[in-house]
């Protein structure tokens, strides 16, 4: 982005979210992140505004935006990244396992985007990027809830892209494949090897590679890109 923007990254405490927040901060933008834990994440290299927020609670989302607006200014770029998993086979999956994942991964994306559009519509400029997953396109055993939530983000994004285009607001989706985050790094070696073997490029992705794609979609250079789903998956989801 040529101008310094106010950026919000939800779920910015680790992995792709933190990598994305630091990428924007490195490029001179004013960055806020939401987190659910007791302690705000920090990166000694960059100043990130941490806001504790449960994105499944509409009032907390509104409060988070209000705090960011008071300290940094109106939010111009939103990266909806917050998400959870509750992996189980469908026969063992409870209704709460399903609905909690949908609420956190999909409905919260709607909440955040809806709140963000207040200032974006007024200023006639905005960027919204949803972080989906290759699983949303190809499915995965034990992840019916997660896959449904991530697939739903595509329909949400494309509908918003059509609604908001006349106000110079773009809405896009990034769909990462297996990325070397804490969750994957905790798997045993055999499981990691199986995952890597399925990726045509033969390796895990780096969170920074996903962050770079998100940064591009939020830039002025990507002003003619909207309603797109960009895979960052090493070729795993080709044709999906």
C-alpha positions in Angstrom: 0.0 0.0 0.0 1.3 3.4 -0.9 -0.4 5.2 2.0 -0.2 4.3 5.7 -3.4 2.5 6.6 -5.1 1.4 9.8 -5.1 -2.4 9.7 -7.0 -4.9 12.0 -6.0 -8.5 12.1 -8.3 -10.8 14.1 -6.6 -13.7 15.8 -3.3 -12.0 15.5 -1.6 -13.6 18.4 0.3 -16.3 16.5 0.9 -18.1 13.3 -0.6 -16.6 10.1 -2.3 -13.8 12.1 0.9 -12.6 13.8 2.9 -12.9 10.6 0.4 -10.8 8.8 0.3 -8.2 11.5 4.1 -7.8 11.5 4.1 -7.7 7.7 1.8 -4.7 7.7 3.7 -3.1 10.5 7.0 -3.6 8.7 5.5 -1.7 5.7 4.7 1.3 7.9 1.0 0.7 8.7 -0.8 1.2 12.0 -1.7 -2.3 13.1 -4.1 -3.6 15.7 -4.7 -7.3 16.5 -7.4 -9.1 18.5 -6.6 -12.0 20.8 -8.5 -14.1 23.3 -5.8 -15.0 25.9 -4.8 -13.2 29.0 -1.7 -11.6 27.7 -1.4 -9.6 24.5 1.1 -11.0 22.0 4.1 -8.8 21.3 6.8 -8.4 18.7 9.8 -6.4 19.9 10.5 -5.2 16.3 7.1 -3.5 15.8 4.5 -1.7 17.8 1.2 -3.6 17.6 -2.0 -2.5 19.4 -3.4 -5.6 21.1 -7.1 -5.6 21.8 -8.6 -8.5 23.8 -11.8 -9.6 22.0 -13.9 -12.7 21.6 -15.1 -12.4 18.0 -18.2 -14.6 18.8 -19.5 -11.7 20.9 -20.9 -8.8 18.9 -20.6 -6.3 21.7 -16.9 -7.2 22.2 -16.3 -6.8 18.4 -17.9 -3.3 18.5 -15.9 -2.4 21.6 -12.7 -3.5 19.9 -13.4 -1.4 16.8 -14.2 1.6 19.0 -10.9 1.3 20.9 -9.0 1.0 17.6 -10.8 4.0 16.1 -10.0 6.1 19.2 -6.3 5.2 19.2 -5.4 4.7 15.5 -8.2 6.0 13.5 -10.9 4.4 11.3 -10.1 0.8 10.3 -9.3 0.7 6.6 -8.0 -2.9 6.2 -9.5 -5.9 7.9 -7.9 -9.4 7.9 -10.5 -11.8 9.3 -8.2 -14.6 10.5 -9.5 -15.8 13.9 -10.5 -19.4 13.9 -10.6 -22.7 15.9 -10.8 -26.4 15.1 -12.6 -29.2 16.9 -11.7 -32.2 14.8 -13.9 -35.3 15.1 -15.6 -37.7 12.8 -19.2 -36.7 12.2 -20.6 -39.7 14.1 -18.7 -38.4 17.2 -19.1 -34.6 16.6 -21.6 -32.9 18.9 -23.8 -30.1 17.8 -21.7 -27.7 19.9 -18.5 -28.9 18.1 -20.1 -28.0 14.9 -21.9 -24.7 15.7 -19.0 -23.3 17.8 -16.6 -23.7 14.9 -19.1 -22.1 12.5 -19.7 -19.2 14.9 -15.9 -18.5 15.3 -14.7 -19.1 11.8 -17.6 -17.9 9.7 -20.2 -15.9 11.6 -17.5 -13.9 13.3 -16.1 -13.0 9.9 -19.5 -11.5 9.1 -19.6 -9.6 12.4 -16.1 -8.1 11.9 -16.8 -7.2 8.2 -20.1 -5.6 9.0 -18.6 -3.4 11.7 -15.7 -2.5 9.5 -17.9 -1.3 6.7 -19.2 1.6 8.7 -16.1 3.7 8.1 -15.1 2.1 4.8 -18.4 3.1 3.2 -18.1 6.6 4.5 -14.5 6.9 3.3 -15.2 5.1 0.0 -12.2 2.9 0.4 -11.5 -0.4 2.1 -9.9 -3.9 2.0 -11.4 -7.0 3.6 -9.5 -10.3 3.4 -10.9 -13.5 4.8 -8.5 -16.3 5.7 -10.0 -19.6 4.5 -8.3 -22.9 3.9 -7.7 -25.4 1.2 -9.8 -27.7 3.3 -12.8 -25.6 2.4 -12.4 -26.6 -1.2 -11.3 -30.3 -1.0 -12.6 -31.4 2.4 -10.9 -33.4 5.1 -11.7 -36.4 7.2 -12.7 -35.3 10.7 -13.1 -31.6 9.7 -16.7 -31.4 8.4 -17.3 -28.4 10.8 -14.0 -26.6 9.8 -14.4 -27.3 6.1 -18.0 -26.0 6.1 -16.9 -22.8 7.9 -14.0 -22.2 5.6 -16.1 -22.9 2.5 -18.8 -20.5 3.8 -16.3 -17.6 3.8 -16.0 -17.8 0.0 -19.8 -17.3 -0.4 -19.7 -14.5 2.2 -16.7 -12.8 0.5 -18.2 -12.9 -3.0 -21.5 -11.6 -1.9 -19.8 -8.7 0.0 -17.6 -8.1 -3.0 -20.7 -7.4 -5.1 -22.4 -5.3 -2.5 -19.4 -3.1 -1.7 -17.7 -2.7 -5.1 -19.3 0.6 -5.9 -17.7 2.1 -2.8 -14.2 1.0 -3.8 -14.1 -1.7 -1.2 -12.6 -5.0 -2.2 -13.3 -8.3 -0.6 -11.1 -11.3 -1.2 -10.1 -14.7 0.3 -6.8 -16.3 0.9 -6.9 -20.2 1.2 -3.7 -21.5 2.8 -2.6 -25.1 2.7 -0.5 -26.8 5.4 1.6 -24.1 7.0 4.3 -24.4 9.6 2.4 -23.1 12.6 2.5 -24.2 16.2 -0.4 -26.6 15.5 1.3 -28.5 12.7 4.7 -28.4 14.4 3.2 -30.3 17.3 2.3 -33.3 15.2 4.4 -36.4 15.3 7.0 -36.8 12.5 5.0 -39.5 10.6 1.9 -37.3 10.4 3.9 -34.3 9.3 5.6 -36.4 6.6 2.2 -37.6 5.3 1.0 -34.1 5.0 4.2 -32.8 3.3 4.1 -35.8 0.9 0.6 -34.7 -0.3 1.9 -31.2 -1.2 3.2 -31.0 -4.8 5.9 -28.5 -3.7 7.0 -31.0 -1.1 7.1 -28.8 1.9 5.0 -26.9 4.4 4.3 -23.2 3.8 5.7 -20.4 5.8 3.3 -18.0 7.6 5.2 -15.2 6.0 4.2 -16.5 2.5 0.6 -16.2 3.4 1.1 -12.8 5.0 2.7 -11.5 1.8 -0.3 -12.6 -0.3 -2.7 -10.9 2.2 -0.5 -7.7 2.1 -0.8 -7.6 -1.7 -4.6 -8.0 -1.7 -4.8 -5.0 0.7 -2.6 -2.8 -1.5 -3.5 -0.2 -4.0 -1.9 -2.4 -6.6 -4.7 -5.0 -6.1 -7.5 -2.4 -6.5 -8.9 -4.4 -9.4 -9.0 -7.7 -7.6 -12.2 -8.5 -5.7 -14.2 -11.7 -5.1 -11.1 -13.7 -5.7 -9.9 -16.9 -3.8 -6.1 -17.0 -3.8 -4.6 -20.4 -2.9 -1.4 -20.4 -1.0 -1.1 -24.2 -0.6 1.9 -25.5 -2.6 -0.5 -26.9 -5.2 -2.4 -29.1 -2.8 -5.8 -27.8 -3.9 -5.3 -27.6 -7.6 -8.7 -28.0 -9.3 -10.5 -27.6 -6.0 
